[in-house]
Amino acid sequence: MEAKDTVMVDKQVQLLGQGYEECDHSPGGVSLNEYLLTAQAKISFKAGLKHGIWLFAWWKDGVQYVGTSGRTLEQAYKELGIE
């Protein structure tokens, strides 16, 4: 993970923590620490998935494709709900 990605993850976790503190009760009855670790794990998983798909992509005529079905990299990201 690059430094800018780490900063992005830290910022997202910080914002999630603020959302947690604004709640009247902890989501699912977990502590703030458990909540933030779970949130960071989800963010890290998506970042890893996006990077793995990018590594699998190949170029043709200036467009990145994934797999053999003609799906572009952007289409694959949208299908998986990755920004």
Residue pairs with C-beta under 8 A, 6 or more apart in sequence:
1 9
1 44
1 47
1 51
5 47
9 40
9 43
9 44
9 47
12 39
12 43
13 36
13 39
13 40
13 43
16 35
16 36
16 39
17 32
17 35
17 36
20 26
20 27
20 32
20 35
20 36
21 32
26 32
26 35
27 35
30 38
46 82
49 80
49 82
50 77
50 82
53 66
53 73
53 76
53 77
53 80
53 82
54 64
54 73
56 66
56 67
57 64
57 65
57 66
57 73
57 76
58 64
58 65
58 66
59 65
63 72
64 72
64 73
64 74
65 71
65 72
65 73
66 72
66 73
66 75
66 76
67 76
71 79
77 83
